[in-house]
Amino acid sequence: MAVILIPELYRKFTFNESECRFGGDTVGIVLKRFAAEYPEMGRRLFDDKGSMRSYVHVFIGKRDIKTMQELRTPVDDHTVVKLIPAIAGG
């Protein structure tokens, strides 16, 4: 099962969990299972059409999945998925 690291900003949507484990062959499957388990988190990750929201960045290691195969990026039991919310200021 892949591990999803949850930033503190999002932990209120995961009952204060700092990480979760979900199985799947791709990061998309893992994140969809995560979203099904934590619907409030799912609404922050995916839009109504099931596409990733632009303000959430997903990394595997040091690489953004946008530079890989996006949601089709393969994962295995040793994969660590990091959710990085975009931060804006003014």
Number of C-alpha atoms within 10 A of each C-alpha: 16 21 19 23 18 20 16 11 10 18 15 13 16 18 9 13 14 14 15 14 15 17 17 17 15 17 28 18 18 22 24 19 17 20 18 13 13 14 15 14 18 19 15 16 23 17 12 8 6 11 11 20 13 11 13 15 16 23 21 17 11 9 11 17 18 12 9 13 12 16 18 13 16 15 21 14 13 9 15 19 25 20 18 17 17 9 7 6 3 2
